[in-house]
């Protein structure tokens, strides 16, 4: 049995890149001291997220700085990661001149994987272009698939990663609380409940390990729900930060847990794609 110690972070990040890097360095040192091998940091760690999701404040705010996936900032991140596998969010400067809301996976050897957010909520498409696919990739800690925030609301996204062999799904988010009828107690917020339900459902339906990081605190008009967590393939939460900043740490035999979960009821094995084709496109018909 070989276990993997993994952690998901709930924390606040803003526009000041130097401050963001100082925070990331502290978190990596904390995780390293706890023996963590895989660390997931939130969406938009490098430069912060948007001030709102309805477009307000955009005229006064230049937004997060666009960074090259092969540029000095990502190399700096890789240097901080060292032997640890670290996933974080940033604004990617595409070769086509567009900006993408992206997740990058690094260790001391450099970039292991990159994902551009595909699904965009509300007015996010005014600031970012959309990615066009999902894929898993091999790392020293196992085969990983990455999603960003709203991506996890779509079962097809996580299922695509699982079918591509992902053992661990890592979803990094800047998931806020509800904009209407907001709960005074963030722990009771309906968007927080949805965040948690999606995490558990995506793990269970694909029978994979699920690592979910999220922003915490407030930024602009947004109040983030935190709730970073690690979920095992049966949908049970192994560690959770709650709505406060923190680090959810769990240790698991990934291969063994996948084998146990899939031994009798294998959701990927028992699929019937031939039956699903009959309803494809029905909603848009």
C-alpha positions as CSV (number, residue, x, y, z in Angstrom):
1,X,0.0,0.0,0.0
2,X,1.3,3.4,-1.0
3,X,-0.4,6.4,0.5
4,X,-0.6,10.0,-0.8
5,X,-0.8,12.9,1.5
6,X,-2.7,15.7,-0.2
7,X,-4.0,19.1,0.8
8,X,-6.6,21.7,-0.4
9,X,-6.3,25.4,0.5
10,X,-8.9,27.9,1.4
11,X,-7.3,31.4,1.3
12,X,-7.6,34.9,-0.1
13,X,-5.5,36.3,-2.9
14,X,-5.5,39.7,-4.6
15,X,-3.9,41.8,-7.3
16,X,-0.4,42.2,-5.7
17,X,1.7,39.4,-7.2
18,X,4.5,39.8,-4.7
19,X,2.1,39.4,-1.8
20,X,0.5,36.4,-3.5
21,X,3.9,34.8,-4.0
22,X,4.7,35.4,-0.3
23,X,1.4,33.8,0.7
24,X,2.0,30.8,-1.6
25,X,5.5,30.3,-0.3
26,X,4.2,30.2,3.3
27,X,1.5,27.7,2.3
28,X,4.0,25.5,0.6
29,X,6.3,25.5,3.6
30,X,3.3,24.7,5.9
31,X,2.3,21.8,3.6
32,X,5.9,20.6,3.3
33,X,6.2,20.5,7.1
34,X,3.1,18.3,7.2
35,X,4.4,15.9,4.6
36,X,2.0,17.0,1.9
37,X,2.9,15.7,-1.6
38,X,0.0,17.2,-3.6
39,X,-1.1,20.8,-2.8
40,X,-4.1,22.5,-4.5
41,X,-4.3,26.3,-4.2
42,X,-7.4,28.3,-5.3
43,X,-8.4,29.7,-8.7
44,X,-6.8,33.1,-9.5
45,X,-4.0,32.8,-6.9
46,X,-1.7,34.8,-9.0
47,X,-3.3,38.2,-9.3
48,X,-6.7,37.6,-7.8
49,X,-10.1,37.0,-9.3
50,X,-12.7,39.5,-10.7
51,X,-14.3,42.2,-8.5
52,X,-17.8,41.0,-9.5
53,X,-19.6,38.6,-11.7
54,X,-22.0,41.2,-13.1
55,X,-19.4,43.4,-14.7
56,X,-19.5,46.2,-12.1
57,X,-16.1,47.8,-11.3
58,X,-14.5,46.4,-14.4
59,X,-13.8,49.9,-15.8
60,X,-11.7,50.9,-12.7
61,X,-9.9,47.5,-12.4
62,X,-7.4,46.3,-15.0
63,X,-8.0,42.7,-13.8
64,X,-5.4,40.1,-13.0
65,X,-2.1,40.4,-14.9
66,X,-1.9,37.9,-17.8
67,X,1.0,35.6,-17.4
68,X,2.8,33.3,-19.9
69,X,2.6,29.6,-18.9
70,X,6.3,29.4,-19.9
71,X,7.1,32.8,-18.2
72,X,9.1,33.8,-15.1
73,X,6.2,33.8,-12.7
74,X,5.3,30.1,-13.4
75,X,9.0,29.2,-13.3
76,X,9.1,30.9,-9.9
77,X,6.1,28.9,-8.8
78,X,7.8,25.7,-9.9
79,X,10.9,26.6,-7.9
80,X,8.8,27.1,-4.8
81,X,7.1,23.8,-5.3
82,X,10.3,21.8,-5.3
83,X,9.5,18.1,-4.9
84,X,5.8,18.8,-4.1
85,X,3.2,18.7,-6.9
86,X,1.4,22.1,-6.7
87,X,-1.7,23.3,-8.6
88,X,-2.7,26.9,-8.7
89,X,-4.8,29.4,-10.7
90,X,-3.7,32.3,-12.8
91,X,-4.7,34.5,-15.7
92,X,-3.0,33.0,-18.8
93,X,-1.8,35.1,-21.7
94,X,-2.6,33.0,-24.8
95,X,-0.4,33.1,-27.9
96,X,-3.5,34.4,-29.7
97,X,-3.5,37.5,-27.6
98,X,-6.5,36.3,-25.5
99,X,-6.7,35.9,-21.8
100,X,-7.7,32.6,-20.2
101,X,-8.7,31.7,-16.6
102,X,-6.2,28.8,-16.2
103,X,-4.9,26.2,-13.8
104,X,-1.3,25.1,-13.9
105,X,0.3,22.0,-12.2
106,X,4.0,22.3,-11.5
107,X,6.8,20.8,-9.5
108,X,10.5,21.7,-9.4
109,X,11.0,20.2,-12.9
110,X,8.5,22.7,-14.4
111,X,5.0,22.6,-15.8
112,X,3.3,19.2,-15.7
113,X,-0.1,20.2,-17.0
114,X,-2.3,23.3,-17.8
115,X,-6.1,23.7,-18.1
116,X,-8.1,26.6,-19.4
117,X,-11.5,27.1,-17.8
118,X,-14.2,26.0,-20.2
119,X,-17.5,26.9,-18.5
120,X,-17.9,30.6,-17.7
121,X,-20.6,32.0,-15.3
122,X,-22.5,35.2,-15.8
123,X,-20.2,38.0,-17.2
124,X,-16.9,36.1,-16.8
125,X,-16.6,35.9,-20.6
126,X,-16.1,39.7,-20.7
127,X,-12.7,39.1,-19.1
128,X,-11.6,35.7,-20.2
129,X,-11.8,33.6,-23.3
130,X,-13.0,30.0,-22.9
131,X,-10.9,26.8,-23.0
132,X,-12.1,24.0,-25.3
133,X,-11.4,20.7,-23.6
134,X,-10.5,18.5,-20.7
135,X,-7.6,16.0,-20.3
136,X,-5.8,14.1,-17.6
137,X,-2.0,13.9,-17.3
138,X,0.6,12.0,-15.4
139,X,2.5,13.4,-12.4
140,X,4.8,11.9,-9.8
141,X,1.8,11.6,-7.5
142,X,-0.6,10.0,-9.9
143,X,-2.7,10.8,-13.0
144,X,-4.5,14.1,-12.4
145,X,-7.4,15.9,-14.1
146,X,-8.0,19.6,-13.4
147,X,-11.2,21.7,-13.4
148,X,-11.8,25.3,-12.5
149,X,-14.8,26.4,-10.4
150,X,-18.0,26.4,-12.6
151,X,-16.5,23.5,-14.7
152,X,-17.5,21.1,-11.8
153,X,-21.2,22.0,-12.2
154,X,-21.1,20.0,-15.5
155,X,-20.9,16.2,-14.9
156,X,-19.5,15.7,-18.4
157,X,-16.4,17.6,-17.5
158,X,-15.3,15.4,-14.6
159,X,-16.5,12.3,-16.4
160,X,-14.2,13.2,-19.4
161,X,-11.3,13.3,-17.0
162,X,-12.2,10.0,-15.3
163,X,-12.5,8.3,-18.7
164,X,-9.1,9.7,-19.6
165,X,-7.7,7.8,-16.6
166,X,-7.7,10.5,-13.9
167,X,-7.2,9.0,-10.4
168,X,-7.4,12.4,-8.8
169,X,-9.7,15.3,-9.8
170,X,-8.5,18.7,-8.7
171,X,-10.9,21.5,-8.9
172,X,-9.7,25.0,-8.0
173,X,-12.3,27.7,-7.4
174,X,-13.2,31.3,-6.6
175,X,-16.7,30.3,-5.7
176,X,-18.7,33.0,-3.9
177,X,-21.7,32.9,-1.7
178,X,-25.2,33.7,-3.1
179,X,-25.7,37.2,-4.5
180,X,-29.5,37.1,-3.6
181,X,-30.9,36.1,-0.3
182,X,-27.4,35.8,1.1
183,X,-27.2,34.0,4.4
184,X,-25.8,36.0,7.4
185,X,-24.0,32.8,8.4
186,X,-21.9,31.8,5.3
187,X,-21.9,28.2,6.5
188,X,-25.6,28.2,5.8
189,X,-25.4,29.8,2.4
190,X,-27.1,28.0,-0.5
191,X,-24.2,28.4,-2.9
192,X,-21.9,26.9,-0.3
193,X,-24.3,23.9,-0.1
194,X,-24.1,23.6,-3.9
195,X,-20.3,23.8,-3.8
196,X,-20.2,21.0,-1.3
197,X,-22.7,18.8,-3.2
198,X,-20.8,19.2,-6.5
199,X,-17.6,18.1,-4.8
200,X,-19.1,15.0,-3.3
201,X,-21.1,14.1,-6.4
202,X,-18.2,14.4,-8.8
203,X,-16.1,12.1,-6.6
204,X,-18.8,9.5,-6.1
205,X,-20.2,9.3,-9.7
206,X,-16.7,8.9,-11.1
207,X,-15.3,7.0,-8.1
208,X,-12.1,9.1,-8.0
209,X,-10.3,11.1,-5.3
210,X,-11.5,14.7,-5.4
211,X,-9.4,17.7,-4.1
212,X,-11.2,21.0,-4.0
213,X,-9.5,24.4,-3.3
214,X,-11.3,27.7,-3.0
215,X,-10.8,31.4,-2.3
216,X,-11.8,32.6,1.1
217,X,-12.7,36.1,2.5
218,X,-13.9,38.9,0.3
219,X,-12.7,40.5,-2.9
220,X,-14.6,43.3,-4.6
221,X,-18.3,42.5,-4.2
222,X,-17.7,38.8,-3.8
223,X,-17.7,36.8,-0.6
224,X,-16.1,33.4,-1.1
225,X,-17.3,30.3,0.7
226,X,-14.0,28.7,1.4
227,X,-14.8,25.0,2.1
228,X,-11.6,23.5,0.7
229,X,-11.8,19.7,1.1
230,X,-10.5,16.2,0.1
231,X,-13.2,13.7,-0.8
232,X,-12.6,9.9,-1.2
233,X,-14.1,7.9,-4.2
234,X,-17.2,7.0,-2.2
235,X,-18.1,10.6,-1.8
236,X,-17.2,10.9,1.9
237,X,-15.3,14.1,3.0
238,X,-12.0,13.2,4.6
239,X,-10.9,16.8,5.5
240,X,-12.6,20.2,5.2
241,X,-11.6,23.7,6.1
242,X,-15.2,25.0,6.6
243,X,-15.8,28.6,5.4
244,X,-12.6,29.9,7.1
245,X,-9.1,30.1,5.6
246,X,-7.2,27.0,6.2
247,X,-5.7,23.8,4.8
248,X,-7.6,20.5,4.5
249,X,-5.1,17.6,4.7
250,X,-5.8,14.0,4.2
251,X,-3.8,10.8,3.5
252,X,-5.1,8.0,1.3
253,X,-4.1,5.0,-0.6
254,X,-5.3,6.3,-3.9
255,X,-5.0,3.1,-6.0
256,X,-6.4,1.0,-3.2
257,X,-9.4,3.3,-2.6
258,X,-10.2,3.4,-6.3
259,X,-10.1,-0.4,-6.5
260,X,-12.3,-0.8,-3.4
261,X,-14.9,1.7,-4.7
262,X,-15.1,0.1,-8.1
263,X,-14.9,-3.5,-7.1
264,X,-18.6,-4.3,-7.2
265,X,-20.4,-1.2,-8.6
266,X,-18.0,0.2,-11.2
267,X,-19.6,3.4,-12.5
268,X,-17.2,3.8,-15.4
269,X,-17.3,0.1,-16.2
270,X,-21.1,-0.2,-16.2
271,X,-21.8,2.8,-18.4
272,X,-24.2,2.4,-21.3
273,X,-23.1,5.0,-23.9
274,X,-25.4,3.5,-26.5
275,X,-28.4,4.3,-24.4
276,X,-27.4,7.9,-23.8
277,X,-27.1,8.8,-27.4
278,X,-30.9,8.8,-27.8
279,X,-31.2,11.9,-25.7
280,X,-28.1,13.8,-26.9
281,X,-29.0,17.3,-27.9
282,X,-32.6,17.1,-26.8
283,X,-32.4,20.2,-24.6
284,X,-31.3,22.3,-27.5
285,X,-33.6,20.7,-30.0
